[in-house]
Amino acid sequence: MAAADHAITEESLDPQDWESMRALGHRMLDDMMTYLETVEERPVWQPIPDDVKARLRQPLPREPQSPEEIYENFLELVLPYPMGNIHPRFWGWAIATGTPFGMLAEMLSSALNSVPGGGEQVPNDVELQVLDWCKEMLGFPLEASGLLVSGCSMATLVGLTVARNSMAGFDLRQEGVQASPHRMAFYCSTETHSSVQKAIELLGLGAAYLRQVPVNEEFQIDLAALQQTIAEDRDAGYKPTCIVGNAGTINTGALDDLDSLADICEREGMWFHVDGAFGAWAALSPKLRPLVAGMGRAHSLACDIHKWMYMPYEIACVLVRSAEDHRRSFSLMPDYLEHHTRGLAGGRVWFTDYGIQLSRSFRALKAWMSLKEHGIEKYGRLIQQNVDQARYLADLVESSLELEILAPVPLNTVCFRFRADQLDEPSLNRLNEELMIRLQEEGKVLISYTTLNGTYALRAGITNHRSRREDFDLLIQEVTKVGKQLLDEGFVNAE
């Protein structure tokens, strides 16, 4: 019986009125362009009012609402209260800014709604192009393998999975870690990002087998202590498997001696993984490139593209020197994913063979478009500009009677504190913590924090293409002002 003979009402999620949706889309685009253009006129960050939080706790929608009404809700309840990292005076953690063109690329990607896991579709070729560009920028051979992922935590998990599987000496995927005839040990510094420990735990190796080696005064891994730890492990029957080197630590921006770590790995027959979350991109600046010498010798490299390449979240990259080791660690081909030589199931690469996710977004598009928009020489200049700004900020701190530097400044991170001779160390720590929170609440500037050798540090991590030197002048003024206010309020030694 023909379908026309049935009184069936079939629905779609497309708009019934395309012109109204088009007009709303144009309004959204104009609003967001204005929002970015005028970002410095607003606070960096502001607390979310209780009434806004209450209004965001609503019952599950049962019936449709108009897109115009929903957008008005967004303007009122969402837009005023973001993290603030698009602001030129945001220097918290290592969170970058995004760009207008990157925003548009995200819109295009969402419209296509591609799933570049494999097959004969051009998003895969765009990702291959971006990966080849990453290899060239970061000193990896073109025959190396790679994958775009959500962030450096996932990139680290992928890289260390390949390290574990390739160094196990048996079919670990089939037998599991419990079948290992030896206890594999991994090595990093005490300054290494927590994502490395998380990866070790997820891989079933156990945090007890991640050796966190002390650092020197430059917050670099102590090479003598590392070699001694490796030797002691060998004597105790462990299998030293992998060293993780830092190309820019999150706390201070410290860079391990990557060439020396590569030498140790060659001599000891170990895997060399580099965590280059943001610091790997120092390779784009001719002046900074020597700081990451040896990075190209790594067996695997993890880095974010949404940090010091200023692109919208989420996009990161993992590169693996041995494409065969990479593929062997993840490839699994059930009947419904069998690769063909023709048709949509053809294609020269299936990224599902190189990572965990089958469902993947077309994140390569924003990188492809952004790199073409600016060219890597401009990115190199911006990265150098951030480092020069960090040095400028450090000079301001060092010339101030009220402030002091707490760590070297090799890259883009400045750790310092407000000081007061009348306060003991615990009280100074409490004062600087309160100072940092008040700065955030006032919304003029935003920095984050860390603890270095027991000292609470104010931390400015500069991965912001919108910042100017006068912004750092204001930061110093505000830190000094708030610090003095706290003293005037009677901030005294803890009892």
N, C-alpha and C positions, 0 to 999 in steps of 0.2 A: 504494500500500500504506500502511496507517495506521501512524503512528509507534509505536503500541502493539505492532505486530508485530515491532519491532526490539528486540533486547536491547542497548539503548544506555544507558550511564551518563553523564549530563550533570552538570557540576559548576557550582558558584557560589563566590564569595568571601565570601558572607554566612556568619555563624557557624552551625554546626550546633546550638549550644546558645545561644539568644538570652538566656536567663536568666543564664547564667554571664557572657556578655559585658556584660549590663546591670549585673550586680553589680560587675564589674571597672571599668566606666565610672564608677559611683558612687564607687568607691574612688579612682580617678584624680582625679575632681573634688574630692573631699574633701582628698586629699593636696595638690593644687595650691593650693587655697584656704588651707590651713594653711601651705604654703610661702610664699605671698605675705604672709600675715598675720604671719609670724614672720621675715621676711627680714632684719631688722636684727640678729637674733641670730647670724647667720652672717658669715663674712668676706665682704668685697666681692668679692674674687677670690682664687683660689688656683691655683698651677701644677698642671698635669695630671701625675700620677705616671707614670713610665715603664711600670709594669706595667699601668696603665689603657690607655695608648696601645697597648701590645702586645696586650691583650685585645680592643681594637677592630679589630685587623687579623686578621680571621678569614676562612676560606674562604667562598666563595659558598654560601648555604644551599641544600641540595638537597631536604630533606624539611621538613615543617611542624614548628614549635615551638609550644608552648602560649602564648597571649597572656599568661597569668599569668607565665610564665617570662621572656618578652620584657620585660614591664613591670618585673620585678625587675632585669633587666639595666639598664634605663633608670635606675632609682633608684640603682643602685650605680655605674654607669659614666658616666652623662650628667648627671644632676641636680646633682651637687656641683661641676661644673666649667664653668659658663657664663661669659659675659663679665662678668656682675655688674651690668649696667645697671639692674636692677630695684631695687637697693639704695639706701637714702636717702643714702649717702655716696659714690655714684658720680658723678663730674663729668668724665669723660673725653670728649674730642672733642665731638660734639653728638649724643648718643645718649640717647633718653628711655626712660621707664620702663614704659609700658603700664599697663593697669588690669584689675582682676578682671572687670568687665562686658565690657570689650573682649575678654578671653580667651574669655568665653562667646559673644560675637558671632562670634568666629572658629570656634568649634565649630559654631554654627548654619550659618554659611556653608559649612563643609566638608561638613556633612550634606546640604545642598541640592546642593552641587557644581555650581552654575550656571556658565555660561560667558557672561557679559554682553557679548558682542560685538555683538549685534544681535537683532532679532526681537521678537515680542510676548511678553515675559517681564518680570515685575515688577522683577527686579534692575536692569534698565535705567532704570526710573522712579525707583528708589531712588538710583541714581547721578546722574540728572538733578537730583533734589532736593538731594543733597549738593553738587553743582556750583553750583546756584543759591545755596545757603547760603554757599559759598565766595566767590562773586562779591559777595554782600552784605557779608560780613565784610571783604573785602579791597578794596572800593571799585571793583569792576568793573561795567560795565553788564550788566543781565540778558540782553540780547540777545547778549552775548559767547559764545564757544564755550569748551569745556573738556573735560578728560579726566582721570580718575584713573589713575595709573601706579604703578610700584613704588617709585620714589624720585626725588629731585630730579635725579639724573644723567639719568634717562630723561626727566623733565619738561623739562630743559634741552635735551636732544637734540631733542625734539618742537618746542619753541618756536623754537630756532635753525634748524631745518629749514624752518619756515614763514617765518622771516625771510629765509633764503637764497632760497627759491623765489619769494617775493613780490617781492623787491627785485632779482631777477636781470635783469628786463627782457626775458626770452625764455622759451620753454618749457623750463625746465631739466630737468624730469622726463623729457621726451622726448629732449633733446639731450645732457644731461649737463654737468657743470661744465667739461669741456674745450672746449665750444662757446662759452663765455662770451667776449664781445668785450672785456670789461674784467676787471681783477683786483679782486675784492671784498675789502675790508678790514674786519675787525671790531675793536672796541676794548673794553678792560676795564682794570682796575687790576692792579698786581702782586700785590694781595691777593685777587684773585678765585679762587674754587675751581677746582681742576684739572679738574672735570667740563666746564667751558666749553672748555678746550683740547682735551679728548678729543672733545667734540662737533664742534668745528671740524675736527679731523683726520678723524673718521668721515664728515663731510659732504664730504670731498674738497677742502676749501679750503686745507688746509696750515697747520701751526702758525706758519709764517713770516708768514702774513697775519693773525694775531691780534696786535694791537698792545697790549702790556702796559705801560700808562702808569704812571709813578711816582706815589707817594702823598705826602700832606702829613704833618705831625706827628700828625694825628689818624687816620692810616692810611686816609684818604679819597682817592679819585682826584683828582689835581691837575687842576683844570678848565682852567687856562691851558696846561698841558702837553698836555692832551687836544686842545684846540682848535688848538694849534700843529701837533700830529701830524696831525690831520685836514687842515689846510691844506696841509701839506707833501705828504701823500699825493695830494691833488687835483692839485697842481702836477706831481707825478711820474706822473700818469696812472692812479692807482688810483681805485676807486669806494668811497668810505666808505659802508658799508652798514648797520652796526648797532653800537650802544653797549650794553654790558652793565653795568647798575648793580647795586651791592650793597646789599641791605637786610639788613645784618648779615653781616660776613665771618666765616669760620670761625676765623681766627687770633685776632682781637681783638673781634669783634662790631661793627666799625666800619660806619657807615652812610654811603654816598655821598650827596651832595646830589642827590636824585632829581629834584626840580623843575628844577634847573638842567640836569641831563642831558636831561630831557624837552624843555626849551627848545632845547637844542643840536640835538636830533634833529628838532624841528619846523623849525628854521631851515635845517638842512642836508639835509632830506629823507631822514632815516635812520630805521631801525627802532629802537625802544627796548625792550630786554628787561631785566627785573629778576630777579636771582637772590635770591629771598627764602627760601632753604632753611629757616631757622628764624625769621629776623628779621621776615619779613612779618607774623607773628602779633602783633607789637607793636601792630598796628592795633586789637587787641581791648581794649587798655588805654587809657582816656581820657588818662592822663598821658603815655603813650608814643606815641600816635598821631601827634603832630606830627613825630616822628623819621622816619616813613615817608611823609611828605607827598610827593606826586608819584608814588607807586607806582601809583595808579589811572590814571595817564596812560600807562602802558606799553602797548605793542602786545602784549606777551606777558609772563607772569609765571609763574615756577616756584617751588614751595614744597613742603616736606614737611609732611605731617600727622602722621607718626609721630615727629617731633622735638618741637617746642614745643606740640603739641596732645596729647602724652602717649599716643598710641594705639599699639597693637601694630603691629609691622612686618608687611608692607610697605604703605605707602599715602602717595602724594604727589599733587600736583595741578598741572596746567598750565592756565592760562587764556589765551585768545587773543582779542583785541578783535574781530577780523574773523572771523566764523564761516565766511565764504566762502573767505577765504585759508587758513584751517585745513583745511577739507574738501578744497580743491583740492590741497593738498600731500600728501594721503595716500589719497584715495578711489580705489579700484580694485575693479571689480565683475565678477568672472568669472561664468560661468553658474551655478556652484554656490553663489554668494552673492547672486544677483539678489534684489532687494527686492520683496516683494509687498505688496498692499494688504490682504490678509486672511490668516488662518492664522498659524502660528508664524513664518513668514518675513515677517510684517507688522511693525508697530511704528513708532513715530514717530522713532526714532533708531537708527542702527547705529554703535556706537563704533569699529568696525573702519575706518570712513571717516575717523577723526581721529587715528590713531596707527599704530604698527608692528605691534602684537600682534593676532592673531586669537584666540588662547587667552588669556583674561583671567579672573582670579579675581573673586569677588564681594566685593571689598575695600570697597565702599561701605557694606556692612552695618554694620561696626564703627564707621564714622564717623557714620552715621545714628543708630545706637543710642546712641553715646556723647554726641553733641551733644544728643540729647533727654534723656539721663540727667542731664546737668549744666547745660546752658544756657550760652550764650556769655558771660554776665556772670561766671560762676564761672571760666571759662577766662581771661577778662581779668584777674581778680583773681590767679589763679595765676601768670600771666605777669608781672604786676607784682610779685608776691611773689618770684619768682626774681630779678628785677632788683634789688629791695631787698636780697635776700640777697647778690647780687654786690657791691653797694655796702657792705654790712656787712663782707664779707670784705675788700674793698679797704681799708676803714678799719682793720681788724685788721692788715693788712700794713703800712700806713703808720704805725701806732703802734708797730711792732716795730723794735727796734734791729738785729735779725738779717736782716730781709727788706726788699725794695724792690719797688715797682710798676714795671712795664716798659712799660705802655701805658695809655691812657685806658680808662675803663670806661663806655661809653655804654649798654650793654645788660646781658647776662648772663654775660659772659666776663671773667675776671680773669687777667692775665698778670703773674707776679712771679718772684722768685728769692731763694734764700738767698745772703747776701753775706758775704764775709770779706775784710777789708782786706789781709790778708797774702798773698792769692792774686791772680795776674794773671788777665786775662780768659779765656785758654784753659783755665786750671785751674778757674776758677769755672764755666765751661761743663761741664767734665767732672764736677765735684762735683755740680752740679744734675742732671745726667743720671743719675748714680748714685743720688742722693737720690730722684728720681722712681721709679726702678726698685725701690728698696728699699721705698718706700711701697706700691707695688703688691704686692710679694711678702709684706709683712706683713699686708695685707688689711684694715686698719682704715679706710683712706680710699683713694680712687683718683682721681688726676688724670692728665692727659696732658701734652703738651709742644708747643712750637713754637720757631722761631728768629725773632727780631725784630732786624733790623739787626745780625746777626752774634752776638746774645746768645741763649744757650739759656734758654728761659723755661719755668717751671712754669705750666701752664694749666688753670684750672678753668672748664669750660663748663657752666652750670647750667640744665639742662632737666629738672629732677627735681621732681615734685610731692610727693615724700616727704621731702625735705630740710627740716631745721629749723636755726635759728641755732646751736644747740649743736653741730650737726655741723660747722659751720665753725670754731667754737672748737677742736674736736678736730683739725681739719685743721691749723690754725696750730700747735697744740702738737706734732703729729707732725712737721711739716716742720722746726720749730725743733729738736726732739729729734734727729732723724736727721741734720740738718746739723751739729750739734755733735758727734755721734758720729763722723761722717766726719772732722772736724777732729782729734778726739781720737785717731783711728786713724792720724794722721800724714799726712793728705791734704795734699800740698805742691805747689808750682808744678811744672809740666811742664818737663823739661829741654830 
